[in-house]
Amino acid sequence: MSAAAPEAIAQTIHQIRQTLPDRVRLMAVTKQVSPDAMRAAYAAGIRDFGESRLQEAIAKQAELQDLSDVTWHLIGHLQSNKAAKVLDHFHWIHSVDSLKLAQRLNQLAGDRPTRPRVCLQVKILPDPNKFGWTVPELLADLPLLDDCQHLDIVGLMTIPPYGLNPDVTKSVFLQTRELAEKIRHQTLKTIRMEELSMGMSEDYPLAVEAGATIIRLGRVLFGERTAI
Ligand SMILES: *Cc1c(COP(=O)(O)O)cnc(C)c1O
Protein backbone atom coordinates (compact mmCIF):
# COMPACT_ATOMS: atom_id res chain seq x y z
CA MET A 1 0.00 0.00 0.00
CA SER A 2 1.23 3.53 -0.71
CA ALA A 3 -0.14 7.04 -0.35
CA ALA A 4 -3.89 7.09 -0.94
CA ALA A 5 -5.57 9.30 -3.56
CA PRO A 6 -7.86 12.12 -2.37
CA GLU A 7 -11.06 10.29 -3.38
CA ALA A 8 -9.90 7.18 -1.54
CA ILE A 9 -9.16 9.22 1.58
CA ALA A 10 -12.62 10.76 1.52
CA GLN A 11 -14.29 7.42 0.94
CA THR A 12 -12.46 5.72 3.80
CA ILE A 13 -13.33 8.56 6.16
CA HIS A 14 -17.01 8.34 5.26
CA GLN A 15 -17.01 4.56 5.66
CA ILE A 16 -15.30 4.62 9.04
CA ARG A 17 -17.54 7.44 10.29
CA GLN A 18 -20.60 5.32 9.61
CA THR A 19 -19.33 2.66 11.98
CA LEU A 20 -18.58 5.06 14.84
CA PRO A 21 -20.91 6.03 17.68
CA ASP A 22 -21.53 9.78 17.99
CA ARG A 23 -19.32 10.07 21.06
CA VAL A 24 -16.19 9.15 19.08
CA ARG A 25 -14.03 11.87 17.59
CA LEU A 26 -12.00 10.76 14.59
CA MET A 27 -8.51 12.25 14.62
CA ALA A 28 -6.51 11.98 11.40
CA VAL A 29 -2.88 11.23 12.26
CA THR A 30 -0.92 13.13 9.63
CA LYS A 31 2.74 12.50 10.42
CA GLN A 32 4.50 12.08 7.07
CA VAL A 33 1.24 12.93 5.28
CA SER A 34 1.30 15.74 2.72
CA PRO A 35 -0.71 18.95 3.13
CA ASP A 36 -2.69 18.00 -0.01
CA ALA A 37 -3.79 14.73 1.53
CA MET A 38 -4.67 16.65 4.71
CA ARG A 39 -6.87 18.97 2.64
CA ALA A 40 -8.65 15.93 1.25
CA ALA A 41 -9.33 14.74 4.79
CA TYR A 42 -10.53 18.19 5.76
CA ALA A 43 -12.90 18.28 2.79
CA ALA A 44 -14.28 14.95 4.01
CA GLY A 45 -15.11 16.50 7.36
CA ILE A 46 -12.00 15.92 9.48
CA ARG A 47 -11.35 18.78 11.92
CA ASP A 48 -8.81 17.04 14.18
CA PHE A 49 -5.25 16.49 13.04
CA GLY A 50 -2.64 14.61 15.09
CA GLU A 51 1.08 15.12 14.63
CA SER A 52 4.03 13.50 16.41
CA ARG A 53 6.70 16.06 15.73
CA LEU A 54 6.70 19.73 16.46
CA GLN A 55 8.74 20.92 13.47
CA GLU A 56 6.73 18.93 10.96
CA ALA A 57 3.49 20.22 12.46
CA ILE A 58 4.64 23.85 12.37
CA ALA A 59 5.51 23.58 8.68
CA LYS A 60 2.14 22.08 7.81
CA GLN A 61 0.19 24.49 9.96
CA ALA A 62 1.79 27.31 7.97
CA GLU A 63 0.66 25.70 4.71
CA LEU A 64 -2.84 25.04 6.01
CA GLN A 65 -3.46 28.38 7.71
CA ASP A 66 -6.70 28.89 5.81
CA LEU A 67 -8.22 25.85 7.58
CA SER A 68 -8.91 27.94 10.64
CA ASP A 69 -11.28 25.61 12.48
CA VAL A 70 -8.85 22.71 12.81
CA THR A 71 -7.93 21.36 16.24
CA TRP A 72 -4.28 20.32 16.41
CA HIS A 73 -3.28 17.42 18.63
CA LEU A 74 0.25 16.50 19.67
CA ILE A 75 0.50 12.74 20.02
CA GLY A 76 4.27 12.19 20.17
CA HIS A 77 6.69 12.32 23.08
CA LEU A 78 7.54 15.84 24.11
CA GLN A 79 10.77 17.08 25.64
CA SER A 80 10.40 19.73 28.32
CA ASN A 81 12.60 22.18 26.42
CA LYS A 82 10.06 22.27 23.60
CA ALA A 83 7.05 22.72 25.86
CA ALA A 84 6.55 26.44 25.20
CA LYS A 85 6.59 25.97 21.44
CA VAL A 86 4.16 23.11 21.73
CA LEU A 87 1.72 25.31 23.64
CA ASP A 88 1.94 27.84 20.80
CA HIS A 89 1.05 25.25 18.18
CA PHE A 90 -1.30 22.66 19.66
CA HIS A 91 -4.71 22.72 21.33
CA TRP A 92 -4.42 19.25 22.80
CA ILE A 93 -1.43 17.27 24.09
CA HIS A 94 -2.18 13.56 24.31
CA SER A 95 1.34 12.52 25.21
CA VAL A 96 1.89 14.04 28.64
CA ASP A 97 3.83 11.20 30.17
CA SER A 98 5.51 12.44 33.36
CA LEU A 99 4.82 14.65 36.34
CA LYS A 100 7.84 16.77 35.45
CA LEU A 101 6.48 17.48 31.97
CA ALA A 102 3.00 18.24 33.31
CA GLN A 103 4.43 20.67 35.84
CA ARG A 104 6.53 22.40 33.21
CA LEU A 105 3.51 22.78 30.90
CA ASN A 106 1.44 24.03 33.81
CA GLN A 107 4.00 26.69 34.65
CA LEU A 108 4.07 27.90 31.05
CA ALA A 109 0.31 27.69 30.57
CA GLY A 110 -0.26 30.02 33.52
CA ASP A 111 0.71 32.99 31.34
CA ARG A 112 -1.65 32.07 28.52
CA PRO A 113 -5.28 32.88 27.85
CA THR A 114 -6.50 29.33 27.26
CA ARG A 115 -5.75 26.13 29.10
CA PRO A 116 -4.30 23.38 26.91
CA ARG A 117 -6.24 20.13 26.92
CA VAL A 118 -4.13 17.29 28.19
CA CYS A 119 -4.38 13.52 28.25
CA LEU A 120 -2.19 11.52 30.61
CA GLN A 121 -0.40 8.69 28.79
CA VAL A 122 -0.60 5.37 30.63
CA LYS A 123 1.02 2.00 30.12
CA ILE A 124 -1.37 -0.70 31.22
CA LEU A 125 1.15 -3.43 30.33
CA PRO A 126 4.92 -3.09 30.65
CA ASP A 127 6.42 -1.78 27.41
CA PRO A 128 10.05 -0.68 27.26
CA ASN A 129 9.41 1.05 23.92
CA LYS A 130 6.79 3.43 25.23
CA PHE A 131 6.67 6.47 27.43
CA GLY A 132 3.97 6.91 30.04
CA TRP A 133 2.98 6.20 33.61
CA THR A 134 2.35 2.71 34.92
CA VAL A 135 -0.94 2.53 36.79
CA PRO A 136 0.58 2.67 40.31
CA GLU A 137 2.85 5.55 39.28
CA LEU A 138 -0.05 7.52 37.89
CA LEU A 139 -2.19 6.99 40.99
CA ALA A 140 0.73 8.15 43.14
CA ASP A 141 1.23 11.30 41.06
CA LEU A 142 -2.46 12.25 40.89
CA PRO A 143 -2.51 14.75 43.78
CA LEU A 144 0.36 16.74 42.25
CA LEU A 145 -1.16 16.50 38.78
CA ASP A 146 -4.38 17.81 40.22
CA ASP A 147 -2.47 20.88 41.40
CA CYS A 148 -1.71 21.71 37.73
CA GLN A 149 -4.62 24.12 37.55
CA HIS A 150 -3.49 25.77 34.32
CA LEU A 151 -3.90 22.50 32.45
CA ASP A 152 -7.26 21.10 31.42
CA ILE A 153 -6.53 17.44 32.12
CA VAL A 154 -9.39 15.75 30.33
CA GLY A 155 -8.57 12.06 30.23
CA LEU A 156 -6.19 9.21 29.48
CA MET A 157 -4.28 8.13 26.40
CA THR A 158 -2.88 4.68 25.81
CA ILE A 159 -1.04 2.71 23.12
CA PRO A 160 -1.05 -1.08 23.68
CA PRO A 161 2.22 -2.91 23.06
CA TYR A 162 2.58 -3.92 19.42
CA GLY A 163 1.52 -7.38 18.26
CA LEU A 164 -0.80 -8.54 21.06
CA ASN A 165 -3.71 -10.78 20.26
CA PRO A 166 -7.06 -8.96 20.03
CA ASP A 167 -8.37 -10.22 23.38
CA VAL A 168 -5.38 -8.83 25.20
CA THR A 169 -5.52 -5.57 23.26
CA LYS A 170 -9.17 -5.19 24.15
CA SER A 171 -8.43 -5.85 27.80
CA VAL A 172 -5.80 -3.08 27.73
CA PHE A 173 -8.47 -0.68 26.47
CA LEU A 174 -11.00 -1.86 29.06
CA GLN A 175 -8.46 -1.46 31.85
CA THR A 176 -7.73 2.06 30.66
CA ARG A 177 -11.42 2.87 30.88
CA GLU A 178 -11.64 1.33 34.36
CA LEU A 179 -8.67 3.38 35.46
CA ALA A 180 -10.37 6.56 34.21
CA GLU A 181 -13.50 5.60 36.17
CA LYS A 182 -11.47 4.93 39.29
CA ILE A 183 -9.82 8.34 38.99
CA ARG A 184 -13.19 10.00 38.35
CA HIS A 185 -14.42 8.69 41.69
CA GLN A 186 -11.66 10.44 43.57
CA THR A 187 -12.15 13.94 44.87
CA LEU A 188 -10.13 16.06 42.49
CA LYS A 189 -10.15 19.80 41.87
CA THR A 190 -9.01 20.12 38.31
CA ILE A 191 -8.62 16.72 36.70
CA ARG A 192 -11.57 15.62 34.57
CA MET A 193 -11.70 12.11 33.18
CA GLU A 194 -14.02 12.38 30.23
CA GLU A 195 -11.82 11.43 27.31
CA LEU A 196 -10.23 8.14 26.35
CA SER A 197 -7.74 8.63 23.52
CA MET A 198 -7.17 5.10 22.28
CA GLY A 199 -7.34 3.09 19.08
CA MET A 200 -5.14 3.22 15.97
CA SER A 201 -5.50 1.73 12.48
CA GLU A 202 -4.96 -1.87 13.61
CA ASP A 203 -7.11 -1.88 16.70
CA TYR A 204 -9.60 0.98 16.69
CA PRO A 205 -12.77 -1.19 16.55
CA LEU A 206 -11.69 -2.80 19.83
CA ALA A 207 -10.98 0.59 21.37
CA VAL A 208 -14.39 1.90 20.31
CA GLU A 209 -16.08 -1.15 21.86
CA ALA A 210 -14.18 -0.47 25.07
CA GLY A 211 -15.33 3.16 25.25
CA ALA A 212 -12.81 5.28 23.33
CA THR A 213 -13.87 8.89 22.77
CA ILE A 214 -11.02 9.80 20.41
CA ILE A 215 -9.44 7.40 17.94
CA ARG A 216 -6.17 8.26 16.22
CA LEU A 217 -6.02 6.92 12.67
CA GLY A 218 -3.13 7.27 10.24
CA ARG A 219 -2.39 4.46 7.81
CA VAL A 220 -5.96 3.25 7.38
CA LEU A 221 -6.86 6.72 6.04
CA PHE A 222 -3.75 7.76 4.17
CA GLY A 223 -1.91 4.54 3.25
CA GLU A 224 1.51 3.42 4.47
CA ARG A 225 3.89 6.12 5.57
CA THR A 226 7.09 6.45 3.60
CA ALA A 227 10.11 7.38 5.69
CA ILE A 228 11.14 11.01 5.29
C1 LIG B 1 1.38 7.06 14.40
C2 LIG B 1 0.47 7.10 15.56
C3 LIG B 1 -0.89 6.79 15.42
C4 LIG B 1 -1.51 6.32 14.12
O1 LIG B 1 -1.05 5.06 13.82
P1 LIG B 1 -1.63 4.26 12.53
O2 LIG B 1 -1.18 2.88 12.76
O3 LIG B 1 -1.02 4.91 11.33
O4 LIG B 1 -3.12 4.42 12.55
C5 LIG B 1 -1.71 6.90 16.54
N1 LIG B 1 -1.22 7.28 17.73
C6 LIG B 1 0.09 7.59 17.91
C7 LIG B 1 0.56 7.98 19.25
C8 LIG B 1 0.96 7.49 16.84
O5 LIG B 1 2.26 7.78 17.01
The ligand as a MOL file (V3000), in Angstrom:
LIG
                    3D

  0  0  0     0  0            999 V3000
M  V30 BEGIN CTAB
M  V30 COUNTS 15 15 0 0 0
M  V30 BEGIN ATOM
M  V30 1 C 1.3820 7.0640 14.4000 0
M  V30 2 C 0.4660 7.1030 15.5600 0
M  V30 3 C -0.8910 6.7920 15.4220 0
M  V30 4 C -1.5100 6.3210 14.1210 0
M  V30 5 O -1.0550 5.0620 13.8200 0
M  V30 6 P -1.6290 4.2610 12.5310 0
M  V30 7 O -1.1840 2.8810 12.7650 0
M  V30 8 O -1.0170 4.9060 11.3350 0
M  V30 9 O -3.1220 4.4250 12.5520 0
M  V30 10 C -1.7070 6.8990 16.5390 0
M  V30 11 N -1.2190 7.2760 17.7330 0
M  V30 12 C 0.0860 7.5860 17.9070 0
M  V30 13 C 0.5570 7.9850 19.2480 0
M  V30 14 C 0.9610 7.4920 16.8370 0
M  V30 15 O 2.2640 7.7760 17.0130 0
M  V30 END ATOM
M  V30 BEGIN BOND
M  V30 1 1 1 2
M  V30 2 1 2 3
M  V30 3 2 2 14
M  V30 4 1 3 4
M  V30 5 2 3 10
M  V30 6 1 4 5
M  V30 7 1 5 6
M  V30 8 2 6 7
M  V30 9 1 6 8
M  V30 10 1 6 9
M  V30 11 1 10 11
M  V30 12 2 11 12
M  V30 13 1 12 13
M  V30 14 1 12 14
M  V30 15 1 14 15
M  V30 END BOND
M  V30 END CTAB
M  END
